[in-house]
Amino acid sequence: MVNQIVLTILFSIGITLLLIFNELTYRRLGIKGEITRKFAHFTATLSTITFPYLFNDHWCVLFMAVGFFIILFISRHGTQLKSIHDIDRKSVGSYMLPVAIYITFLISIKLGNQFLFILPMLILAICDPMAGILGLNFQQYNSHIHISGRKLKKTWLGSGSFFVSSFIISILALYFNRMVFDFKTFWLALGIALVSTLTELFSWRGLDNLLIPLSVLFMLLLFL
């Protein structure tokens, strides 16, 4: 138990230092908030892949999730953490991220399957920032998606990159998890990519940070 507490403290310090570094980069170099926000999202989420190997119960992860949820929620209207909150839209994504991490970890540890946590976090860490950055920064030959005459905030390039990257990550992860490349590996990877892309497409105000990993988790629980 002492080792678990020490690991929790060290990991919390690490994420705090990441947020400080991100904030200093934003203030000193004048990088756009969208970029520093995506960088923090990518690095923090990707680092949680180690959770199943570091923590054998959910209480330590709950402690960190609650702590960072409070910090991110309180700071959203202040001058702190502008590198996270300086965006031109309303979003709850920053403080939904620790909620998503904890819920996904809790389900995976209760079911005794680390893969149920690892794949959703990989897709959330890599595909979501990639879609956001490509969609925002490549305007030429790119356009917003229209469905039934309604213009969505998502772009074809952003959603397309999300689908392709999530398919590649899923098919590789499923192969190493099952140690066989067969038709099930292919169609399940394709299904995960499609469902997670649609979830990202129709989510609003940052709820994709919560709904994307849950949609991937749902597909794994249903078909794996």
C-alpha positions in Angstrom: 0.0 0.0 0.0 2.9 2.3 0.8 4.3 1.8 -2.7 0.9 2.7 -4.2 0.8 5.9 -2.3 4.3 6.8 -3.3 3.5 6.1 -7.0 0.3 8.2 -6.7 2.3 11.2 -5.3 5.1 10.8 -8.0 2.5 10.6 -10.8 0.6 13.6 -9.5 3.9 15.6 -9.3 4.7 14.5 -12.8 1.3 15.7 -14.2 1.6 19.0 -12.2 5.1 19.6 -13.7 3.6 18.9 -17.2 0.9 21.5 -16.6 3.5 24.0 -15.4 5.7 23.4 -18.4 2.7 23.7 -20.7 1.7 27.0 -19.1 5.2 28.4 -19.4 5.4 27.4 -23.0 2.1 29.1 -23.7 3.1 32.3 -22.0 6.7 32.6 -23.1 6.4 31.5 -26.7 2.9 32.7 -27.4 1.7 29.4 -28.8 -2.1 29.1 -29.4 -4.2 27.7 -26.6 -5.6 25.1 -28.9 -2.1 23.7 -29.5 -0.9 23.7 -25.9 -4.3 22.2 -24.8 -3.9 19.4 -27.3 -0.2 18.8 -26.2 -1.3 18.5 -22.5 -4.2 16.2 -23.6 -1.8 14.0 -25.5 1.0 13.7 -23.0 -1.2 13.4 -19.9 -3.6 10.8 -21.4 -0.8 8.8 -23.0 1.0 8.6 -19.6 -2.0 6.9 -18.0 -1.4 3.8 -20.2 1.0 2.8 -17.3 -1.9 2.8 -14.8 -2.8 -0.9 -15.1 0.9 -1.8 -14.4 1.3 0.7 -11.5 -1.9 0.5 -9.6 -3.7 -2.6 -8.4 -6.8 -0.8 -7.1 -8.9 2.1 -8.2 -8.6 4.3 -5.1 -5.3 5.9 -6.1 -6.6 6.7 -9.6 -9.8 8.1 -8.0 -7.7 10.4 -5.8 -5.8 11.8 -8.7 -8.9 12.1 -10.9 -10.7 14.1 -8.2 -7.7 16.3 -7.5 -7.1 17.3 -11.1 -10.9 17.6 -11.8 -11.1 20.2 -9.0 -8.0 22.0 -10.3 -9.2 22.2 -13.9 -12.7 23.0 -13.0 -11.8 25.9 -10.6 -9.1 27.3 -13.0 -11.4 27.6 -16.0 -12.5 31.2 -15.2 -9.2 32.3 -13.7 -5.9 33.5 -15.1 -4.2 30.2 -14.2 -3.9 27.4 -16.8 -4.6 29.6 -19.8 -2.7 27.1 -21.8 -5.7 24.7 -21.2 -8.6 27.1 -21.2 -7.7 29.7 -23.8 -9.9 28.5 -26.6 -12.7 30.1 -28.7 -15.5 27.8 -27.7 -17.2 26.5 -24.6 -15.9 23.2 -23.5 -16.0 20.9 -20.5 -13.4 18.6 -22.0 -10.5 19.5 -19.8 -12.2 18.4 -16.6 -14.1 15.5 -18.2 -10.7 13.9 -19.1 -9.9 12.8 -15.5 -13.5 11.5 -15.2 -13.1 9.4 -18.3 -9.8 8.1 -17.2 -11.1 7.0 -13.8 -14.3 5.4 -15.1 -12.5 3.4 -17.8 -9.8 2.3 -15.3 -12.5 1.3 -12.8 -14.3 -0.9 -15.3 -11.1 -2.5 -16.6 -9.8 -3.3 -13.1 -13.1 -4.7 -11.9 -13.3 -7.0 -15.0 -9.6 -7.9 -14.7 -8.7 -6.9 -18.2 -6.0 -4.2 -18.7 -6.7 -4.0 -22.5 -10.2 -2.5 -21.7 -8.3 0.5 -20.4 -5.3 0.7 -22.7 -7.0 0.8 -26.1 -9.6 3.5 -25.1 -6.8 5.6 -23.7 -4.6 5.2 -26.8 -7.4 6.3 -29.1 -8.3 9.2 -26.8 -4.7 10.3 -26.4 -3.7 10.1 -30.1 -6.7 10.3 -32.4 -8.6 13.2 -30.7 -5.7 15.7 -30.7 -4.7 14.7 -34.2 -8.2 15.3 -35.5 -8.4 18.7 -33.7 -5.1 20.0 -34.9 -5.5 18.9 -38.5 -9.1 20.2 -38.6 -8.1 23.6 -37.3 -4.8 24.2 -39.1 -5.4 22.9 -42.6 -8.1 25.0 -44.1 -7.2 24.5 -47.8 -9.1 21.6 -49.4 -10.9 21.0 -46.1 -14.5 21.9 -45.2 -17.0 21.4 -42.4 -19.2 18.4 -42.5 -22.9 18.9 -43.4 -25.6 16.5 -42.4 -29.2 17.0 -43.4 -28.4 20.6 -44.2 -26.9 21.2 -40.8 -23.3 22.4 -40.6 -21.3 20.7 -38.0 -18.2 22.1 -36.3 -16.1 19.1 -37.3 -14.3 19.0 -40.6 -13.8 16.2 -43.2 -10.0 16.2 -42.6 -10.3 16.1 -38.9 -12.9 13.3 -38.8 -11.1 11.4 -41.5 -7.8 11.5 -39.7 -9.6 10.4 -36.5 -11.1 7.4 -38.3 -7.8 6.3 -40.0 -5.7 6.7 -36.9 -8.2 4.9 -34.7 -8.4 2.0 -37.1 -4.7 1.6 -37.3 -4.3 1.8 -33.5 -7.2 -0.6 -33.0 -6.0 -3.2 -35.5 -2.5 -3.2 -34.1 -3.6 -3.3 -30.4 -6.1 -6.1 -31.1 -3.5 -8.1 -32.9 -1.0 -7.9 -30.0 -3.8 -8.6 -27.5 -5.2 -11.6 -29.4 -1.9 -12.6 -31.1 -3.8 -13.5 -34.2 -4.7 -11.5 -37.3 -8.1 -12.8 -38.6 -11.4 -11.4 -39.8 -12.5 -10.6 -36.3 -9.5 -8.5 -35.6 -10.2 -6.6 -38.8 -13.9 -6.0 -38.4 -13.7 -5.2 -34.7 -11.0 -2.6 -35.4 -13.1 -1.2 -38.2 -16.2 -1.1 -35.9 -14.2 0.6 -33.1 -12.9 3.2 -35.5 -16.4 3.9 -36.9 -18.1 4.1 -33.6 -15.4 6.3 -31.9 -15.3 8.6 -35.0 -19.1 9.0 -34.9 -18.9 9.7 -31.2 -16.3 12.4 -31.7 -18.3 13.8 -34.6 -21.6 14.3 -32.7 -20.1 15.1 -29.3 -20.3 18.7 -28.2 -18.6 21.1 -25.8 -15.8 18.7 -25.0 -17.9 15.7 -24.0 -15.9 13.6 -26.5 -13.2 13.3 -23.9 -15.7 11.3 -21.9 -17.7 9.6 -24.6 -14.9 8.4 -26.9 -13.2 6.1 -24.4 -16.6 4.8 -23.2 -17.7 4.1 -26.8 -14.5 2.1 -27.4 -14.9 0.3 -24.1 -18.5 -0.5 -25.1 -17.4 -2.1 -28.4 -14.7 -4.2 -26.6 -17.2 -5.4 -24.0 -19.7 -6.3 -26.6 -17.5 -8.1 -29.2 -14.1 -8.9 -27.8 
